[in-house]
Amino acid sequence: MITLTDREKEVLKYVVDNFILSASPVGSRSVSKKTDLNLSSATIRNVMSDLEEMELLDTPHTSAGRIPTDKGYRYYVNSLMGKENISEKEEFLFKGFFSDKNLNILESQDIFIETSKLLGRISHLLSVVSQPKISKGVFEKLEFVTLSSNKILVVLNIKSGIIKTVIMEITSEIPKSKLEKLSSYINEKLSGLTLESIRDTFSERIGDYRDKEPELIKSFMVSFDKLYAEEESGSNIYIGGTGDLILQPEFENPKNFKDIIKLAEDKNLVIHIFDNETEAENKVQISIGNENRDKKLKNYSVITTSYSLGDVKGNIGVIGPKRMNYARMVSLLEYTSKLINEFSS
């Protein structure tokens, strides 16, 4: 970590804060007039030059002012950034949204879709919300519901209260008594195990039943795998805020706007922004510019955190220009996570 003097810290903080607000390079005269340093413009220029040598500030080609670098933002986030609570209006919107929804958060994906839209509208950034990772959930019970002669609805109950459904394709109609017998057998054998463990040891755990009903068990295993395919493909990830990005000066340029929309459509990339999640409960993580592993994100910052639904976790995050209000975004994500946790309890 670079060591800065108090003077250098104040100048860097002022530059970052004001560049976030204005999207315009910050000049020494502005720093001299609007801080309590009581230093001349010439002295401020020297301090800025020192910060530039430390690669914390940079000078755009067409400007005499300075802008933060990735390293400058990182120092700011780690050492200078204060706390900024969300506004009363934003709090009102979120509380109203969660209290008015006639939805069961554990049964419907709509809550995640709508949360991503609301988060995008308030942040004016690209917002990402993922449903909980069911593979980590603990299996409670399942039941079969016959839909037609060749389709059965598998209703899966996970201990934390989440309910997932998947269609099981069959070649011929199966008597209700046979389905009830299978569900009782599976519930007895697998209850209390994680879905991940069930997937890895399924054949061994139901070996005797598989020999009796090979086709039925095979159909069930195929339908069970569909749940994992959904999680791995990114179809349980929802993106909002694409229409609100235009309010950011960086995206007034059609090319820049097109680039981030293409990024939003890249589900594989979006999935990977949550790869760095830690075991710490609801810990907020910030990746700035070149800190992001994927080159497509080098011009952006990514802020993510998690939320908990019983034993399973989902993720929320925002993607936007490096010139984002980090303090506000951290508070916004923490608040969103808190409300989801409370709403599902």
C-alpha positions as semicolon CSV with decimal commas, in nm:
position;residue;x (nm);y (nm);z (nm)
1;M;0,000;0,000;0,000
2;I;0,129;0,344;-0,097
3;T;0,184;0,581;0,196
4;L;0,046;0,933;0,145
5;T;0,078;1,250;0,348
6;D;-0,238;1,410;0,485
7;R;-0,207;1,677;0,215
8;E;-0,184;1,418;-0,062
9;K;-0,479;1,227;0,080
10;E;-0,699;1,536;0,084
11;V;-0,607;1,631;-0,273
12;L;-0,668;1,276;-0,398
13;K;-1,001;1,254;-0,217
14;Y;-1,113;1,587;-0,358
15;V;-1,019;1,485;-0,713
16;V;-1,200;1,151;-0,690
17;D;-1,511;1,294;-0,523
18;N;-1,542;1,572;-0,778
19;F;-1,465;1,358;-1,081
20;I;-1,741;1,120;-0,966
21;L;-1,981;1,416;-0,950
22;S;-1,885;1,600;-1,267
23;A;-1,716;1,346;-1,500
24;S;-1,473;1,632;-1,578
25;P;-1,099;1,648;-1,501
26;V;-1,024;1,841;-1,181
27;G;-0,783;2,133;-1,194
28;S;-0,546;2,266;-0,927
29;R;-0,732;2,596;-0,901
30;S;-1,051;2,418;-0,799
31;V;-0,865;2,220;-0,532
32;S;-0,697;2,536;-0,404
33;K;-1,024;2,730;-0,374
34;K;-1,257;2,461;-0,244
35;T;-1,052;2,273;0,014
36;D;-0,927;2,376;0,357
37;L;-0,563;2,323;0,261
38;N;-0,495;2,696;0,217
39;L;-0,242;2,621;-0,055
40;S;-0,174;2,804;-0,380
41;S;-0,261;2,654;-0,718
42;A;0,110;2,609;-0,785
43;T;0,158;2,405;-0,468
44;I;-0,150;2,196;-0,548
45;R;-0,009;2,130;-0,896
46;N;0,307;1,995;-0,734
47;V;0,103;1,767;-0,509
48;M;-0,097;1,648;-0,812
49;S;0,228;1,581;-1,000
50;D;0,349;1,369;-0,708
51;L;0,021;1,175;-0,711
52;E;0,059;1,129;-1,085
53;E;0,410;0,990;-1,040
54;M;0,263;0,740;-0,792
55;E;0,012;0,645;-1,067
56;L;-0,285;0,757;-0,857
57;L;-0,385;1,038;-1,093
58;D;-0,361;1,083;-1,467
59;T;-0,380;1,377;-1,709
60;P;-0,610;1,338;-2,011
61;H;-0,447;1,455;-2,333
62;T;-0,683;1,747;-2,389
63;S;-0,699;1,876;-2,032
64;A;-0,487;2,044;-1,769
65;G;-0,692;1,876;-1,496
66;R;-0,646;1,533;-1,344
67;I;-0,859;1,222;-1,323
68;P;-0,818;0,916;-1,097
69;T;-0,647;0,602;-1,222
70;D;-0,748;0,248;-1,124
71;K;-0,488;0,269;-0,846
72;G;-0,627;0,604;-0,739
73;Y;-0,978;0,464;-0,713
74;R;-0,846;0,164;-0,521
75;Y;-0,664;0,384;-0,266
76;Y;-0,978;0,596;-0,234
77;V;-1,202;0,294;-0,176
78;N;-0,965;0,135;0,075
79;S;-0,858;0,441;0,272
80;L;-1,050;0,760;0,194
81;M;-1,409;0,672;0,110
82;G;-1,667;0,766;0,370
83;K;-2,007;0,610;0,426
84;E;-2,304;0,740;0,230
85;N;-2,648;0,620;0,327
86;I;-2,915;0,578;0,064
87;S;-3,169;0,858;0,047
88;E;-3,510;0,852;0,214
89;K;-3,671;0,839;-0,131
90;E;-3,466;0,532;-0,226
91;E;-3,544;0,365;0,105
92;F;-3,913;0,436;0,049
93;L;-3,902;0,282;-0,300
94;F;-3,732;-0,034;-0,177
95;K;-3,953;-0,082;0,128
96;G;-4,264;-0,018;-0,079
97;F;-4,149;-0,268;-0,339
98;F;-4,087;-0,549;-0,092
99;S;-4,395;-0,486;0,122
100;D;-4,639;-0,447;-0,170
101;K;-4,537;-0,749;-0,374
102;N;-4,802;-1,019;-0,362
103;L;-4,534;-1,275;-0,441
104;N;-4,370;-1,550;-0,249
105;I;-3,999;-1,478;-0,291
106;L;-3,924;-1,845;-0,250
107;E;-4,158;-1,965;-0,525
108;S;-4,139;-1,702;-0,796
109;Q;-3,854;-1,570;-1,008
110;D;-4,048;-1,246;-1,057
111;I;-3,908;-1,103;-0,735
112;F;-3,554;-1,135;-0,870
113;I;-3,647;-0,987;-1,208
114;E;-3,819;-0,690;-1,045
115;T;-3,535;-0,641;-0,794
116;S;-3,284;-0,616;-1,080
117;K;-3,504;-0,356;-1,253
118;L;-3,546;-0,147;-0,937
119;L;-3,176;-0,163;-0,852
120;G;-3,088;-0,056;-1,206
121;R;-3,336;0,231;-1,200
122;I;-3,205;0,367;-0,871
123;S;-2,832;0,317;-0,940
124;H;-2,839;0,414;-1,312
125;L;-2,598;0,124;-1,357
126;L;-2,622;-0,226;-1,494
127;S;-2,767;-0,436;-1,210
128;V;-2,735;-0,811;-1,177
129;V;-2,937;-1,040;-0,951
130;S;-2,897;-1,417;-0,935
131;Q;-3,139;-1,663;-0,784
132;P;-3,005;-1,872;-0,495
133;K;-2,769;-2,156;-0,582
134;I;-2,994;-2,453;-0,522
135;S;-2,703;-2,699;-0,546
136;K;-2,605;-2,589;-0,193
137;G;-2,959;-2,630;-0,063
138;V;-3,074;-2,918;0,158
139;F;-3,332;-3,151;0,005
140;E;-3,653;-3,179;0,206
141;K;-3,902;-3,365;-0,013
142;L;-4,044;-3,392;-0,363
143;E;-4,374;-3,481;-0,520
144;F;-4,491;-3,572;-0,868
145;V;-4,788;-3,413;-1,042
146;T;-4,914;-3,576;-1,364
147;L;-4,968;-3,318;-1,638
148;S;-5,034;-3,546;-1,934
149;S;-4,964;-3,898;-2,056
150;N;-4,600;-3,809;-2,126
151;K;-4,526;-3,523;-1,886
152;I;-4,490;-3,511;-1,509
153;L;-4,421;-3,203;-1,299
154;V;-4,151;-3,264;-1,038
155;V;-4,200;-3,030;-0,740
156;L;-3,882;-3,006;-0,533
157;N;-3,887;-2,859;-0,181
158;I;-3,558;-2,730;-0,041
159;K;-3,516;-2,688;0,334
160;S;-3,477;-2,309;0,325
161;G;-3,827;-2,283;0,176
162;I;-3,735;-2,263;-0,192
163;I;-3,958;-2,456;-0,429
164;K;-3,830;-2,556;-0,773
165;T;-4,023;-2,727;-1,048
166;V;-3,910;-2,914;-1,357
167;I;-4,087;-3,115;-1,626
168;M;-4,008;-3,487;-1,645
169;E;-4,060;-3,640;-1,989
170;I;-4,187;-4,002;-1,998
171;T;-4,258;-4,246;-2,282
172;S;-4,589;-4,375;-2,150
173;E;-4,837;-4,291;-1,877
174;I;-4,733;-4,394;-1,526
175;P;-4,994;-4,492;-1,265
176;K;-5,032;-4,249;-0,974
177;S;-4,960;-4,528;-0,725
178;K;-4,622;-4,593;-0,884
179;L;-4,529;-4,224;-0,868
180;E;-4,632;-4,203;-0,503
181;K;-4,421;-4,507;-0,423
182;L;-4,118;-4,352;-0,597
183;S;-4,158;-4,016;-0,423
184;S;-4,185;-4,186;-0,083
185;Y;-3,872;-4,389;-0,156
186;I;-3,672;-4,087;-0,273
187;N;-3,786;-3,873;0,020
188;E;-3,682;-4,141;0,267
189;K;-3,342;-4,199;0,104
190;L;-3,239;-3,843;0,022
191;S;-3,400;-3,611;0,278
192;G;-3,140;-3,403;0,462
193;L;-2,875;-3,420;0,189
194;T;-2,760;-3,126;-0,019
195;L;-2,865;-3,134;-0,385
196;E;-2,498;-3,130;-0,476
197;S;-2,438;-3,445;-0,271
198;I;-2,748;-3,609;-0,418
199;R;-2,628;-3,543;-0,770
200;D;-2,286;-3,695;-0,697
201;T;-2,414;-4,007;-0,517
202;F;-2,762;-4,057;-0,663
203;S;-2,689;-4,388;-0,839
204;E;-2,544;-4,548;-0,528
205;R;-2,822;-4,430;-0,298
206;I;-3,112;-4,560;-0,508
207;G;-2,938;-4,854;-0,673
208;D;-3,197;-5,115;-0,568
209;Y;-3,489;-4,907;-0,698
210;R;-3,310;-4,830;-1,024
211;D;-3,298;-5,202;-1,101
212;K;-3,676;-5,227;-1,053
213;E;-3,772;-4,917;-1,255
214;P;-3,476;-4,830;-1,482
215;E;-3,670;-4,616;-1,732
216;L;-3,852;-4,419;-1,464
217;I;-3,533;-4,354;-1,269
218;K;-3,351;-4,253;-1,586
219;S;-3,625;-3,999;-1,669
220;F;-3,607;-3,861;-1,317
221;M;-3,229;-3,821;-1,331
222;V;-3,255;-3,633;-1,663
223;S;-3,511;-3,393;-1,514
224;F;-3,296;-3,347;-1,202
225;D;-2,998;-3,253;-1,420
226;K;-3,209;-2,980;-1,584
227;L;-3,203;-2,789;-1,255
228;Y;-2,824;-2,782;-1,260
229;A;-2,810;-2,694;-1,628
230;E;-3,029;-2,390;-1,554
231;E;-2,792;-2,275;-1,280
232;E;-2,478;-2,332;-1,486
233;S;-2,615;-2,167;-1,802
234;G;-2,694;-1,838;-1,630
235;S;-3,067;-1,854;-1,700
236;N;-3,123;-1,785;-1,329
237;I;-2,946;-1,448;-1,359
238;Y;-3,145;-1,131;-1,424
239;I;-3,014;-0,800;-1,551
240;G;-3,174;-0,458;-1,513
241;G;-3,084;-0,097;-1,570
242;T;-2,992;-0,110;-1,939
243;G;-3,231;0,174;-2,012
244;D;-3,096;0,385;-1,724
245;L;-2,730;0,371;-1,828
246;I;-2,783;0,648;-2,080
247;L;-2,804;0,888;-1,784
248;Q;-2,433;0,833;-1,726
249;P;-2,212;1,071;-1,931
250;E;-1,987;0,782;-2,037
251;F;-2,275;0,619;-2,224
252;E;-2,402;0,922;-2,414
253;N;-2,157;0,802;-2,679
254;P;-2,353;0,539;-2,881
255;K;-2,045;0,316;-2,914
256;N;-1,988;0,304;-2,538
257;F;-2,355;0,233;-2,479
258;K;-2,352;-0,045;-2,738
259;D;-2,041;-0,199;-2,577
260;I;-2,195;-0,227;-2,231
261;I;-2,523;-0,361;-2,372
262;K;-2,323;-0,633;-2,548
263;L;-2,150;-0,700;-2,218
264;A;-2,488;-0,736;-2,045
265;E;-2,594;-0,993;-2,304
266;D;-2,285;-1,206;-2,239
267;K;-2,427;-1,442;-1,974
268;N;-2,097;-1,630;-1,930
269;L;-1,922;-1,305;-1,842
270;V;-2,200;-1,198;-1,606
271;I;-2,186;-1,535;-1,427
272;H;-1,813;-1,492;-1,367
273;I;-1,848;-1,158;-1,189
274;F;-1,968;-1,362;-0,891
275;D;-1,678;-1,608;-0,904
276;N;-1,478;-1,415;-0,644
277;E;-1,742;-1,434;-0,372
278;T;-1,597;-1,518;-0,032
279;E;-1,737;-1,724;0,250
280;A;-1,796;-1,410;0,456
281;E;-2,166;-1,348;0,492
282;N;-2,289;-1,068;0,263
283;K;-1,940;-0,923;0,219
284;V;-1,925;-0,644;-0,039
285;Q;-1,653;-0,679;-0,300
286;I;-1,528;-0,411;-0,537
287;S;-1,325;-0,477;-0,854
288;I;-1,194;-0,173;-1,041
289;G;-1,087;-0,164;-1,405
290;N;-0,787;-0,387;-1,462
291;E;-0,854;-0,570;-1,135
292;N;-1,132;-0,750;-1,322
293;R;-1,004;-1,076;-1,468
294;D;-1,197;-1,043;-1,792
295;K;-1,056;-0,787;-2,037
296;K;-1,407;-0,686;-2,140
297;L;-1,450;-0,535;-1,793
298;K;-1,127;-0,331;-1,789
299;N;-1,317;-0,003;-1,842
300;Y;-1,570;-0,078;-1,569
301;S;-1,602;-0,132;-1,197
302;V;-1,799;-0,419;-1,048
303;I;-1,949;-0,422;-0,697
304;T;-2,107;-0,742;-0,567
305;T;-2,247;-0,892;-0,251
306;S;-2,463;-1,188;-0,154
307;Y;-2,794;-1,245;0,021
308;S;-2,911;-1,550;0,214
309;L;-3,228;-1,753;0,194
310;G;-3,190;-2,001;0,474
311;D;-2,904;-2,232;0,383
312;V;-2,856;-2,103;0,030
313;K;-2,715;-1,784;-0,117
314;G;-2,779;-1,568;-0,418
315;N;-2,585;-1,268;-0,546
316;I;-2,651;-0,908;-0,639
317;G;-2,423;-0,659;-0,805
318;V;-2,379;-0,352;-1,022
319;I;-2,153;-0,290;-1,322
320;G;-2,075;0,061;-1,441
321;P;-1,810;0,319;-1,519
322;K;-1,512;0,342;-1,286
323;R;-1,640;0,692;-1,211
324;M;-1,922;0,560;-0,993
325;N;-2,024;0,667;-0,646
326;Y;-1,868;0,373;-0,462
327;A;-1,990;0,469;-0,114
328;R;-2,349;0,500;-0,232
329;M;-2,338;0,176;-0,433
330;V;-2,198;-0,018;-0,136
331;S;-2,483;0,110;0,084
332;L;-2,738;0,037;-0,188
333;L;-2,626;-0,325;-0,226
334;E;-2,603;-0,379;0,149
335;Y;-2,956;-0,243;0,190
336;T;-3,095;-0,456;-0,094
337;S;-2,934;-0,768;0,053
338;K;-3,075;-0,687;0,397
339;L;-3,429;-0,644;0,264
340;I;-3,421;-0,970;0,066
341;N;-3,298;-1,151;0,377
342;E;-3,574;-0,999;0,588
343;F;-3,845;-1,050;0,328
344;S;-3,769;-1,421;0,302
345;S;-3,751;-1,488;0,676
